[in-house]
Amino acid sequence: MQKQSMPEFPAVRLAHTDADFLRVYPVMRVLRPHLSASDMFLERARRQEVQSGWKLIFVEDRCEPVACAGFRISEWLAYGKALYVDDLVALETHRGRGFADALMYWMMDHAEREGCQAFHLDSGTQRLAAHKFYHRLGFTITSFHFARALRPFGLDSQDSSSAADP
């Protein structure tokens, strides 16, 4: 039986510079509209890089970013070392054209190279098209994610110590 070859995907780029992050901001804003200003996005992205090793990757069409993903690698007692996808979005005009596939396959390959035992992501319950996409890539629904807001969404706290005080 002949091994099936991988389809040709667009090149995936890792955002390094502030200019890279700012170029990708309009794409990320589709998924994260509460990040209402590019400087807010840049500040959070850079902070997450330092605090948790978050990375931003993207693909372009005609030299413009059209899809991006934010992810981190960490270790959990429940899963071992795993890559977790925080964000994955393609512009509506570019969905179904392989851009999100390129990002997902890149991250899966990266996770394997980094020795991860698992690959995780959460997806909003209303995002049925995304669920079909993840199922097509071999993902299964393994749990429910529960959350409870502790403060109005979108507010940043530069001093996390005050939030922990009783």
Secondary structure, DSSP 8 states (H G I E B T S, - for coil): -----------EEE--SHHHHHHHHHHHHHH-TT--SHHHHHHHHHHHHHHH--EEEEEEETTEEEEEEEEEEEEETTTEEEEEEEEEEE-GGGTTTTHHHHHHHHHHHHHHHTT-SEEEE---TT-HHHHHHHHHTT-----------SS-TT---S-HHHHH--
